[in-house]
Amino acid sequence: MFVAGRAASLYERLILLLIRLDRKDEAFHYAELARSRTFVESVLGKHADVPASADDSSLLRQEQQLRLELSSLEAAVESARTRRAPTAATNLLVAQLYKKREEYERSLARLKLSGGTAAAFLGRIEPPTEAKIRARLRPRQMLLSFFVTKEKTVAFVLTSERFNAVVLDVGRQEIEAATTRLRDFNGASFPSSESLSLYATLLRPLERFGVREASQIGIVPHGPLHYLPFAALSDGSKYLGERAPLFYLPSADLFGLSGSVGSPRIVPIAAFAHSRAGQARLEYAATEAENIAADYGVAALTGAAATATAFRAAAASALRLHIAAHGVLNPVQPAFSRLLLGPDDRSDGIVNLYEIPGLPITGVDLVTLSACDTQLGRRSVGDEVAGINRAFLAAGARTVVASLWTVDDEVGAMLMRRFYENLRAGMSKVKALQAAQTAIRADHPSPYDWAPFVLNGDPGMEIVP
C-alpha cells in the first residue's frame, strides 16, 4: 500500500483519534500501514516464493533493457568529461542521461504497480499486531516506534511485557528544525543544547516505561526522525548510545524477521576500498579494508582492484561486505544515488542505488557502508526513503551499517577496526558497534566522530565462546 498526499493526512488524523479513544493497538496498526509499505513489502517478499507472472516478466525485461541503456549513457558522460569533450556535446549527453533516468524511474513505478502475481502477493501483506511483535522481543529489549504528524508525535513503546502509546507535544516542523540544528556541527563544536532538548521532548516522557534500563533499543523512525542521531541525544548525564546499544528499523514489521538462506556464502568477508579520482582522498580507506580482511584470513580489494565488477561478483559469495569508498547522495533523483568503486573494461565503477536490489544479496549477514551519507535518502510523503542503506536491505541483507553524515576518514577507520574485532570476539552486531563507539569516544568525545554510524535491520545475537 502506498500512502501519499491527502491519504497521509487522513492517516495522521485517524491515528491521533484512535489514541484519544484509547484504541492504541489499532493506532499502531494504522501507523505501520502508513509507513514505508512499498519498501517493507519488497523486503517481506524476499522471504516468500513468489512466481513472476507474464506481465511481471515483460516489465522486468523492459527494466533490464533500460538499465543497460542507462549504464551505456553514464559511461559516455564519464568518458566525455574525462576527455574534456566540447561543452555542447557533453551537455547533450547529460540531457539524454536525465531523460533516460526519468524513463527508468517510470519503469520502476510500473513494475511496483503492475498487478502481476508478485504485486498481488505484496498487496496481501498486512502488518502484524503489536502482540505478535512483542512476542519476538527478549526481556529488557525495547522497540520505540515513532509517528510524526503536523502538530504531535506518537511514540509506541513495545517490550516483551507491555505496550504503551504516548502523544508527545512536538510536531513535524519543530523536529525538522531541531534535527537540522543538531546535525549542523563539526568536530570542534557540538550543539549540546539541542541534544538535551530533543532528549527531553522525545525520550524523557518514555523513561517511565524503562528507556534508561533497556538492554537494547530498536528505533523505528518516521518523517524527519530518519535523519536524527538518537545515539547522540543526552539526558544530561549520558548519551542514549551510552546507555544501550541502538539499532534502526524501517518498520516494526521487520523486527525478528528470519533471514533467507540465499546463495551459499563461501567467503567470510569481501572488503573493498577505493578513493575515486576527483573526490576527496580517502587516505585511510585501503588500510581499513586490508586490516579487516586480514583478520578474516582473506585479501582486501583496494585501489584499481576494487572494481564494481568485483563487487557484484562478491555479492553472490561473501557472508559480509565491507565498502570503504565514496557514497554520493542524489536528492533530486534518489534512484541514482551511488557508491563509487573502480572502473574496468566491463564497468564504469559506479554502483547505482537502483541496481542494488537486483544483486544476489539475499543471505548476506552484514553490509558495512564505510562511506559518507549512506544512511540518508529522499523521503516521500508516504515515508518511503530512497537511500543506499535501504537498497541493500531490500536486496535481502540482514543488517546494514551506514552513516548519517560525512565521516572523518581516520577516525572512521579506527571505529571500523574495533567493530570487526568485537564481532570476532562474539559480540552481537549491535553490541559490537556500541562497544566500538565507546572506545572511540575515549579519545574523540564529540558525537561528530563516534555517532555517525547506525545499524539497520537485524541486531544479531551474542555468541558465547
C-alpha positions in Angstrom: 0.0 0.0 0.0 1.4 3.4 -0.9 0.3 6.4 1.1 0.8 9.9 -0.2 -0.5 13.5 0.0 -4.1 13.6 1.2 -4.1 10.0 2.2 -1.2 10.5 4.6 -3.0 13.4 6.2 -6.0 11.1 6.8 -3.8 8.5 8.4 -2.4 11.2 10.8 -5.9 12.3 11.9 -7.1 8.7 12.3 -4.1 7.6 14.4 -4.4 10.6 16.8 -8.2 9.9 17.1 -7.6 6.3 17.9 -5.2 7.2 20.6 -7.7 9.7 22.1 -10.3 6.8 22.1 -7.7 4.6 23.9 -7.6 2.2 21.0 -3.8 2.2 20.9 -3.5 -1.2 19.3 -5.5 0.0 16.3 -3.5 3.2 16.1 -0.3 1.1 16.0 -1.7 -1.0 13.2 -2.5 2.1 11.1 0.8 3.7 11.9 2.5 0.6 10.4 0.3 0.7 7.4 1.2 4.3 6.8 4.9 3.9 6.8 7.3 2.7 4.1 4.9 0.0 2.8 6.4 -0.3 -0.6 9.8 -0.9 0.9 8.6 -3.2 3.7 6.6 -5.3 1.3 9.6 -5.7 -1.0 11.7 -6.9 1.9 9.0 -9.3 3.1 8.6 -10.6 -0.4 12.2 -11.7 -0.3 11.1 -14.3 2.3 8.4 -15.9 0.1 8.4 -17.9 -3.1 6.5 -15.7 -5.5 6.4 -16.7 -9.1 6.6 -13.9 -11.7 3.6 -13.6 -14.0 3.9 -13.0 -17.7 3.2 -9.3 -17.1 5.9 -9.2 -14.5 8.4 -10.8 -16.8 7.7 -8.3 -19.6 8.1 -5.3 -17.3 11.3 -6.9 -15.9 12.7 -7.2 -19.4 11.9 -3.5 -20.0 13.6 -2.6 -16.8 16.7 -4.6 -17.6 17.0 -3.1 -21.1 16.6 0.5 -19.7 19.3 -0.3 -17.1 21.7 -1.3 -19.9 20.9 1.8 -21.8 21.5 3.9 -18.6 24.8 2.2 -18.0 25.9 3.0 -21.5 24.9 6.6 -21.3 26.6 7.0 -17.9 29.8 5.6 -19.3 29.5 8.0 -22.2 29.1 11.0 -19.9 32.0 9.9 -17.8 34.2 9.5 -20.9 33.2 12.9 -22.3 34.1 14.6 -19.0 37.4 12.7 -18.7 38.3 13.6 -22.3 37.1 17.2 -21.7 34.9 17.0 -24.7 33.2 20.1 -26.1 30.7 21.5 -23.6 27.8 21.3 -26.1 28.4 17.6 -26.7 28.8 16.8 -23.0 25.6 18.7 -22.2 23.7 16.8 -24.9 24.8 13.5 -23.3 23.8 14.7 -19.8 20.4 15.8 -21.1 19.9 12.3 -22.7 21.0 10.7 -19.4 18.5 12.6 -17.3 15.7 11.8 -19.8 16.7 8.1 -19.7 16.7 8.2 -15.9 13.2 9.6 -15.8 12.1 6.9 -18.2 13.7 4.3 -15.9 12.0 5.6 -12.8 8.7 5.4 -14.6 9.5 1.8 -15.5 10.2 1.1 -11.8 6.9 2.6 -10.8 5.0 0.5 -13.4 6.8 -2.6 -12.1 5.7 -1.8 -8.5 2.1 -1.2 -9.5 1.9 -4.0 -12.1 -0.8 -6.1 -10.6 1.0 -9.2 -11.6 1.5 -12.3 -9.4 4.2 -10.6 -7.3 2.2 -7.4 -6.9 -0.9 -9.4 -5.9 1.1 -11.2 -3.2 2.6 -8.0 -1.9 -0.9 -6.5 -1.7 -1.9 -9.2 0.8 0.9 -8.4 3.3 -0.5 -6.9 6.4 1.4 -5.6 9.5 1.4 -7.9 12.4 -0.3 -6.9 15.7 1.7 -5.4 18.5 1.2 -8.6 20.4 3.0 -10.6 17.7 5.8 -8.2 17.6 6.2 -8.2 21.4 6.4 -12.0 21.3 9.6 -11.6 19.4 11.2 -9.3 22.0 13.6 -10.6 24.6 13.4 -9.4 28.3 14.7 -5.8 28.6 14.7 -5.4 24.8 12.6 -2.4 23.6 11.2 -1.0 20.4 10.4 2.7 20.1 8.2 3.3 17.1 7.5 7.0 16.3 4.8 8.5 14.1 5.2 12.2 13.4 2.2 14.4 12.5 1.9 18.1 11.8 1.2 19.0 15.5 2.0 16.0 17.6 4.3 12.9 17.6 3.1 9.5 18.8 5.6 7.2 20.4 4.7 3.5 20.6 6.7 1.6 23.3 6.9 -2.1 22.9 8.6 -4.6 25.3 8.1 -8.3 25.9 5.8 -7.4 28.9 3.7 -4.4 27.7 2.7 -2.0 25.0 2.1 1.7 25.5 1.4 4.7 23.3 2.3 8.3 24.3 1.4 11.5 22.5 4.4 13.9 22.5 3.8 17.6 22.3 6.0 18.2 19.3 5.2 18.4 15.6 6.9 17.9 12.3 8.3 21.4 11.7 9.8 21.6 15.3 11.5 18.3 14.9 12.8 19.2 11.4 14.3 22.5 12.7 15.8 20.9 15.8 17.3 18.0 13.9 18.8 20.4 11.3 20.4 22.4 14.1 21.7 19.3 15.8 23.3 17.9 12.6 24.9 21.3 11.7 28.1 20.8 13.7 31.7 19.7 13.3 34.4 18.1 15.4 35.1 21.3 17.3 31.6 22.1 18.4 28.6 20.0 19.3 25.1 21.6 19.9 24.6 20.1 23.3 21.5 22.3 24.0 19.7 20.7 21.0 20.8 17.2 22.2 19.3 17.9 25.6 16.2 19.5 24.2 15.4 16.6 21.8 16.0 14.0 24.5 13.7 15.9 26.8 11.0 16.1 24.1 11.2 12.7 22.6 12.6 10.4 25.2 12.2 11.7 28.7 8.4 11.1 28.6 9.2 7.5 27.9 11.5 6.9 30.8 8.7 5.6 33.0 8.5 2.7 30.6 12.1 1.7 31.1 14.1 3.5 28.5 17.0 4.0 30.9 17.0 0.4 31.9 16.6 -1.2 28.5 19.4 -3.6 27.4 18.9 -2.9 23.8 16.6 -0.3 21.9 15.3 -0.6 18.4 14.3 2.8 16.8 11.6 2.9 14.2 11.9 6.5 12.9 9.3 8.4 10.9 9.4 11.6 9.0 12.3 13.9 10.0 13.4 11.4 12.7 15.1 9.4 9.9 17.9 12.0 10.0 18.3 12.2 13.8 21.3 10.5 15.5 19.4 9.1 18.5 22.7 7.8 20.0 23.8 11.5 20.4 20.8 12.6 22.5 21.7 13.3 26.1 19.7 13.1 29.3 22.2 15.4 30.9 24.5 12.7 32.3 24.8 10.2 29.4 24.1 9.9 25.8 21.4 7.4 24.8 24.0 5.5 22.9 26.0 5.0 26.1 23.0 3.6 27.9 22.0 0.9 25.4 23.0 -0.4 22.0 20.7 1.1 19.3 19.5 -0.3 16.1 17.1 1.1 13.5 14.2 -0.5 11.6 12.2 0.9 8.7 9.1 -0.7 10.2 8.3 -2.7 13.3 7.2 -5.5 10.9 10.8 -6.2 10.2 11.9 -6.9 13.7 12.8 -10.5 14.3 12.4 -11.4 10.6 14.3 -14.6 9.9 16.8 -14.2 7.0 16.5 -16.3 3.9 19.4 -18.6 3.1 20.1 -17.3 -0.4 23.1 -18.5 -2.3 25.9 -20.3 -0.4 28.4 -18.0 1.3 31.9 -19.4 1.0 33.9 -16.2 1.7 33.8 -14.8 5.2 34.1 -11.2 4.1 34.8 -9.2 1.0 36.4 -5.8 1.8 36.7 -3.0 -0.8 38.5 0.3 -0.6 38.5 2.8 -3.4 39.3 6.6 -3.4 37.7 7.9 -6.6 39.7 10.4 -8.7 38.1 13.9 -8.4 36.8 13.2 -4.9 38.4 13.9 -1.6 41.2 11.5 -1.0 40.3 8.6 1.4 43.8 8.3 2.9 42.9 5.5 5.4 40.4 3.5 3.3 42.9 1.0 2.0 44.4 0.3 5.4 40.9 0.0 6.9 39.9 -2.7 4.3 43.2 -4.5 4.5 43.2 -4.8 8.3 39.6 -6.0 8.4 40.2 -8.6 5.6 43.4 -9.8 7.1 41.6 -10.6 10.4 39.4 -13.0 8.5 42.3 -14.5 6.5 41.4 -13.1 3.1 42.8 -10.4 0.9 41.1 -7.0 0.5 40.4 -5.4 -2.9 41.8 -1.9 -2.9 42.6 0.8 -5.4 42.3 -0.4 -9.0 41.3 -3.9 -7.9 38.2 -2.6 -6.0 36.0 -2.5 -9.1 32.2 -2.5 -9.4 32.5 -5.8 -11.3 34.4 -7.5 -8.5 31.8 -6.1 -6.0 28.9 -7.5 -8.0 30.7 -10.9 -8.0 31.4 -10.8 -4.3 27.7 -10.1 -3.6 27.0 -13.7 -4.6 29.7 -15.3 -2.4 30.6 -13.3 0.6 28.9 -13.6 4.0 29.8 -10.0 4.8 30.5 -7.0 2.5 32.6 -4.0 3.6 32.8 -1.0 1.4 35.2 1.9 2.2 34.6 4.3 -0.6 32.7 7.5 -1.6 29.0 7.5 -1.4 27.1 10.1 -3.4 23.5 11.0 -2.4 21.3 12.3 -5.3 18.4 14.1 -3.6 16.8 15.0 -6.9 16.9 11.6 -8.5 17.4 9.3 -5.5 17.5 6.1 -7.6 20.8 7.4 -8.9 22.5 7.8 -5.5 25.6 5.7 -5.8 28.7 4.1 -4.5 31.9 5.0 -6.4 34.2 2.0 -6.9 36.9 1.4 -9.6 36.3 1.1 -13.3 37.4 -1.7 -15.6 36.7 -2.8 -19.1 33.3 -4.1 -18.1 32.0 -1.2 -15.9 32.5 2.5 -15.2 32.8 1.6 -11.5 29.5 3.1 -10.4 27.1 1.1 -8.4 23.7 2.9 -8.6 21.1 2.6 -5.9 18.5 1.3 -8.5 20.6 -1.8 -9.3 21.4 -2.9 -5.7 18.0 -4.7 -5.2 18.8 -6.8 -8.2 22.1 -8.1 -6.8 22.3 -11.6 -5.2 22.5 -10.1 -1.7 19.9 -12.5 -0.1 21.9 -14.4 2.5 24.5 -11.6 3.2 24.6 -11.2 7.0 26.2 -7.8 7.1 26.8 -4.9 4.7 29.0 -2.1 6.1 29.0 1.1 4.2 32.0 2.9 5.5 31.1 5.9 3.2 29.6 9.3 3.7 25.8 9.9 3.9 24.8 6.3 3.1 22.0 6.3 5.8 20.4 9.3 4.1 17.9 9.5 1.3 15.0 11.5 -0.1 11.8 11.0 1.9 8.4 10.9 0.3 5.1 12.0 1.9 4.3 8.3 2.5 7.7 7.9 4.4 9.4 5.9 1.7 13.1 6.7 2.0 15.2 6.1 -1.1 18.7 5.6 0.3 21.6 3.3 -0.3 21.2 1.5 3.1 17.6 0.6 2.3 18.5 -0.6 -1.1 20.8 -3.3 0.5 18.0 -4.2 3.0 15.6 -4.5 0.1 18.0 -6.8 -1.7 18.0 -9.2 1.3 20.9 -8.2 3.5 20.1 -9.0 7.2 22.0 -5.9 8.6 23.3 -2.7 7.1 25.7 -0.3 8.9 25.6 3.2 7.3 26.5 6.8 8.1 24.3 9.8 8.8 26.9 12.4 7.8 30.4 12.8 6.3 32.8 10.7 8.4 36.3 11.7 9.4 38.5 9.2 7.4 41.0 8.3 10.1 38.5 8.1 13.0 36.1 6.1 10.8 38.8 3.6 10.0 39.6 3.1 13.7 36.0 2.7 14.6 35.5 0.1 11.9 38.6 -1.9 13.0 37.2 -2.0 16.6 33.7 -3.0 15.3 35.0 -6.1 13.5 37.3 -7.0 16.4 34.2 -7.0 18.6 32.3 -9.2 16.1 35.0 -11.8 16.0 35.1 -11.8 19.9 31.4 -13.0 19.8 29.5 -9.7 20.4 26.2 -9.2 18.6 26.3 -6.8 15.7 24.6 -4.0 17.6 26.7 -4.5 20.8 29.9 -4.6 18.7 29.0 -1.2 17.2 28.2 0.3 20.6 31.5 -1.0 22.1 33.4 0.4 19.1 31.8 3.8 19.7 32.6 3.7 23.4 36.3 3.0 22.6 36.4 5.9 20.1 34.6 8.2 22.5 37.5 7.9 25.0 39.8 9.9 22.7 37.2 11.6 20.5 34.3 12.7 22.8 32.4 14.7 20.2 29.4 12.7 18.6 30.7 14.0 15.3 33.4 11.3 15.5 31.6 8.3 17.1 27.9 8.8 16.4 27.5 8.9 12.6 27.3 5.1 12.0 24.0 3.4 12.7 22.9 -0.2 12.4 19.8 -1.1 10.4 17.9 -4.4 10.5 18.9 -7.5 12.5 20.8 -6.5 15.7 22.3 -10.0 16.0 22.8 -12.3 18.9 25.7 -12.7 21.3 28.0 -15.7 20.6 29.4 -17.2 23.8 32.8 -18.9 23.2 
